[in-house]
Amino acid sequence: MKKIWLGPSGHPICGHQDHPTFIRPIHIDFVGSTEGCCEEEIRNLACGDLHAMIFYDDCMVVTINEYCYGFWDRLDGKSQQGKVALWGTDYQISKRGLDAINEHERLNKA
């Protein structure tokens, strides 16, 4: 049975936990410019986002969030989708997200 990641309220903290290949939530950081953003937008961007990691290998990580897929470099966490994608180059997997992937791999090696 898969682990369900719950927040302090007892509700799931990450959507798409029902995806057949869901592995764990991964934190995504905003690393772009906030020029032209209002204070509320800046606060929201500073919080980052949680994606459902559904695949990873030595080179890439695939996530899903709000029914959109994200493709990320495994080593530095940068988006591999270019500027036209939903998350584009303004987002990347956070350090704690990369650490979580490495820890998951370490714990699940045969």
N, C-alpha and C positions, 0 to 999 in steps of 0.2 A: 504494500500500500504506500502511495506517495505521501510525503510530508506536506502538510498545508501550512504555509507561512502566515501566521497571524500577528496582527498588531496588538497594542495594549488594550484596545477595545474588544478584542476577540474576533474581529472581522479580518478577512484575508487582506494582506497588505499589497498584493500584487495581482492584477488581473491575469487572465489566461493561465491560471494554475491548472485548468482542466485540459490544456493542450496535451496531446498524447506524448510529446517528448519534453515536457516542462522539466527543467532541472532545478532552478532556483531563481529568486529575484536578483537582479543586478542593478546597481545604482548608476545612473547616467548623469554627468555634470554638464552644465552649460558653460562653454568656454569662449563664447563669442562676445561681441561688443554690445554694451547696453546703451550706447548713444541713441538718443531719441526715445528711450523707454521711460514710462512714468514710474514712480516709486513702487506702485503695486506690481507692475510687470517685473521690475528688478527683484523684488522680494520673491516672487513666484519662480523666476529663473534661478535664483540663488539656491532654492530648495532642490533643484535637480528633478529627476524622475526615476521611477522604478519600472524596469522592463522585465519581462519573463524571458530568461535565457532558455532557448530550446535546442541549441546545438553549439558545440565548439570543437575545435581541433587545434593542432599546433600553430595554425596560421590565422584563423578567423573565429569570430563569435557571431551567432545569429540570435537576435532577440525579437520579441513581438510586443507591441504596446498599442492599444486601441486599434487592433486589427491591421497594424502596419508593421512590416518587418524592418529590422535594422541590421546592417552588416558592419562589423567592427574588426579592426586589426587586433589580433590576440596579444601582441607584444606591447603596443602603446595605447590601445583602446580607442584610437581615432576612427571616425566614421569612414567607411569605404564606399559611400554612396555619392559623394560629390555634393555640390551646392544645390542641385535640383531636388534632392531627397528631403523628406520631412524633417530629419534631424541634421542633415547636411554636415558641413564642417564646423558648425557652431556647437556641436555636442561631442562628447567622448565618454567612454566608460571611465568611471572614477577610479582612483587608486584602490579604494576599498573594494570596488567591484572586481578589479583585476586580481586583487589578493584573494577574494572569495572564489574566483575561478581556479586559481592555483591551488587553494586549499581543497576545493572539491576534487580536483584531479589527483592530488596527493592521497586523499582519503579513499578514492575509488580505484586506485591502481591495483591491478591483479598481482 
